[in-house]
Amino acid sequence: MNAFNPRGIAFAIKTSAAAIAALLLALWFNLPNPGWAVLTVFLTSQQLGGAAGAVVGRSVHRALGTLLGVAGTLFVIPACNAAPELLVLGVATWVGLCLYVALLDPRPRNYVLMLAGYTLPLIGIPVANNPSSLFDVILWRSEEIMLGAAVSMAVHTVFAPRSVKPVLVDKVRATVGEARRWIRKGLGPEPTDDAERRARERLGADLAEMNNLVVHLRFEPGITARDIAIVTALEERLLALLPLLAGVEDRLPAIRAADARLGARVDAHLETVRLMLDRPFTRADAAGLSAWSTTLVDTGQRDLANGQLLALGAMERLAQLLEAWSDCLTLLHHLEEDASVADDRTRTLLAQATERPRHVDYALAASSGLAAALAVIVAGGLCWMLGWDQGSAAIGIAAASSSLFAFLDDPRPVHKLLLVVSAVFAIPAAALYVFAVFPALHDHAALALAVAPLLFFISLYMATPKLGAHAFGFLIVWLTLVSFQPVQTVDFWSFTHLAVGSLMGTTIALVVTSLVRVIGAETRVRRLLHAAWRDLAAMADDTNGLSRAAWGSRMLDRIGLLLPRMAATSGVLRAQAGRALDDLRIGVNMLDLRHAGLAAKPEVRTAIESALTQIGVHFRQRLERPDIAPAATILDSIDRAIARLVESDPDALRVQGLTAATGLRLGLFPPSRVTSTANGAPA
């Protein structure tokens, strides 16, 4: 997108104006390093093009991160200042631990701990040799950062403010519209192709984006707890759609093959559903269609034929799908219309709404924390061995670079970009200002006028996705080197030390990352799949306590992470990643089957537990042999569970158990058909 667009220009005007205001106020208050206030304005303004909620949220997170970093500085620096080795080790441990804990939460609020981690070396190391000034420096830095955050919030919330909520509503509308399309497609007569499966898998990425927007929405002026609950409940109901739809459409070919007449009746009913999806759809519509679908199969009869078993499961999943879909539409209406009155069902959903769990890779977070700690140790060790007291910038930049890009599988390209931008653009531009422009200025107003054009263009390009990283890297290094001060002084050697330290810190982060932290796309895909299989094995043994909603949330998050990485995979691994939705559906069926077995007769419960145990063994085996096929004993155990369920007393749990068991059979053995003999035993 061209940088010179109305929204980008408006963002650049507000951000550069806020930066100039923060600079002038910091100079007026005689703060020693106004550059921190300017940097804070840019760091808090980059989220969502300066939307008010995003700016306020980022400002609050930056303030909290700074305070936590200050607390760490007050503890670590005095405690470890007895020897340089101990000091470097203490700072490295702080940085690594903060980054590790930050990466355990994939939401924007993880910035608090990440910032706390690299704040310590940035403000604590430069004064380690003069502990008596530590409190003053910390106080000044805190004031400068709080000032920048306050100015940023004021400008973006008062002058032509943008709201997060319209962005969120548009995203939800688009997601619901796409869901309507693939529900209609899935209930139709044509089979689902790979392109359609990829389109559905994008729901994981869409929900992750919605989840991040909600974090910013919490800080939006006028937003209530009800607004947050609506979006949270909507996420949960959207999560339910994919496995429920798959539970219907996967049974359809088998129903048609087993009982053509029943298959025709099911297809006719689904066509009615598809037609109703094209018009306003209410809870009453969902209830009516679900009630009619129960007439297709007599769930109370003891002897269920193959086609009836499959149709029973399909209609059970269809009823759940229609209920979830009507919930989505109702919640979307409440999100769009603030004054709308909630019915009992909606009030229940809002009361039950809780923040959904996301995928966490503990080992990857640990390796990122280790890489950041090692970068600090290497930078600190070099400065110590060289006797380079002015090299503190290298330690701070190494910590910041290792932390800021730790969310990437391979941060090396960004580190290299930062090196190039620093050496080719930022350092020469800073030298021009420090040695040519600043000496010719005589007051603060002239200083503001001199830097205003550059800050405007930095803001403009930061709002452009293609050039945002370049502008951000330039800004960090340029602000570090120009060192705004109440009285500007020209010191060639200080400038040189800072420039060399910046390049050295980035280089160390690059080298350490290359040796310790890089993870390829195929490795990341493999780790995501293994995480899913470990969860499935634990669910089979009932050892992880996951609910259906929690499992769906975590798995769709993984699918969202898989999507952009699948292009870099091939062969068996790519095929396994492409079947991640099948794993999602298998997990839902396992949870439903276990729930159905809890209140069942002992012989039914025993058969269910036996089937789940063998399924758990299979997924543990996949951790060592990913391409291993399910054993025939699993098929036999599922069939025994189906036979026991068919023989059990007719009730809702029997229907749930049969739906789940037949779903597991189809999911693990797709070409097979669920059949039963006259006494209910599967053939």
Disulfide bonds with the S-S distance in Angstrom:
none
